[in-house]
């Protein structure tokens, strides 16, 4: 029972992290050139994993795997948001 609940909590956190990071890049970082760098998703993902790991270590249903999954989702969201911005702006 706890395994299923833990998986559902992790899935919800990963989905929320991906959607929020993609939306943030598309709305707020649209004109920031640094987000178009290839290292931006890696840095964002590592930062998110480093920030969430101590928090998730204290919670009973989530752990290191969830922190790494959230970090991966944030990195993927940043990459997807940067790609969406890159393809939506007109090129001159």
C-alpha positions as CSV (number, residue, x, y, z in Angstrom):
1,X,0.0,0.0,0.0
2,X,2.8,2.4,0.9
3,X,4.6,1.6,-2.3
4,X,1.7,2.6,-4.5
5,X,1.1,5.8,-2.4
6,X,4.8,6.6,-2.6
7,X,4.8,6.1,-6.4
8,X,1.7,8.3,-6.8
9,X,3.2,11.1,-4.7
10,X,6.4,10.9,-6.7
11,X,4.6,10.9,-10.0
12,X,2.6,14.0,-8.9
13,X,5.7,15.8,-7.8
14,X,7.6,15.0,-11.1
15,X,4.6,16.1,-13.2
16,X,4.3,19.4,-11.3
17,X,8.1,20.0,-11.5
18,X,8.1,19.5,-15.2
19,X,5.1,21.7,-15.9
20,X,6.2,24.5,-13.6
21,X,9.7,24.7,-15.0
22,X,8.6,24.6,-18.6
23,X,6.0,27.3,-17.9
24,X,8.5,29.4,-16.0
25,X,11.1,29.3,-18.9
26,X,8.4,30.1,-21.5
27,X,6.9,33.0,-19.5
28,X,9.7,34.6,-17.5
29,X,12.9,33.6,-19.2
30,X,11.8,34.1,-22.8
31,X,14.3,36.8,-23.5
32,X,17.2,35.5,-21.4
33,X,19.9,34.2,-23.6
34,X,21.5,32.0,-20.9
35,X,18.6,29.6,-20.9
36,X,19.3,28.7,-24.5
37,X,22.7,27.4,-23.4
38,X,23.1,23.6,-23.5
39,X,24.2,23.5,-19.8
40,X,21.1,25.3,-18.5
41,X,18.9,22.2,-18.2
42,X,21.7,20.3,-16.5
43,X,22.4,23.1,-14.0
44,X,18.7,23.5,-13.3
45,X,18.2,19.8,-12.8
46,X,21.2,19.4,-10.5
47,X,20.1,22.5,-8.5
48,X,16.6,21.2,-8.1
49,X,17.9,17.7,-7.0
50,X,20.3,19.3,-4.5
51,X,17.6,21.5,-3.0
52,X,14.9,18.8,-2.8
53,X,17.1,16.0,-1.5
54,X,17.4,17.3,2.1
55,X,13.7,18.0,2.2
56,X,12.6,14.7,0.8
57,X,15.0,12.8,3.1
58,X,12.9,13.9,6.0
59,X,9.5,12.9,4.5
60,X,8.3,9.3,5.0
61,X,7.0,8.5,1.5
62,X,9.6,10.0,-0.7
63,X,13.4,9.8,-0.8
64,X,16.5,10.1,-2.9
65,X,14.9,8.6,-5.9
66,X,12.1,11.1,-5.9
67,X,14.6,14.0,-5.5
68,X,16.6,12.7,-8.5
69,X,13.4,12.3,-10.5
70,X,12.3,15.8,-9.7
71,X,15.8,17.1,-10.7
72,X,15.5,15.2,-14.0
73,X,12.0,16.6,-14.6
74,X,13.1,20.2,-13.9
75,X,16.0,19.7,-16.4
76,X,13.6,18.3,-19.0
77,X,11.1,21.1,-18.4
78,X,13.8,23.7,-18.9
79,X,15.0,22.1,-22.1
80,X,11.4,21.8,-23.4
81,X,10.6,25.4,-22.5
82,X,13.8,26.7,-24.1
83,X,13.0,24.7,-27.3
84,X,9.5,26.0,-27.3
85,X,10.7,29.6,-27.0
86,X,13.3,29.0,-29.7
87,X,10.7,27.8,-32.1
88,X,8.1,30.4,-31.4
89,X,10.1,33.5,-31.8
90,X,10.5,35.0,-35.3
91,X,14.0,34.8,-36.7
92,X,15.5,37.9,-38.3
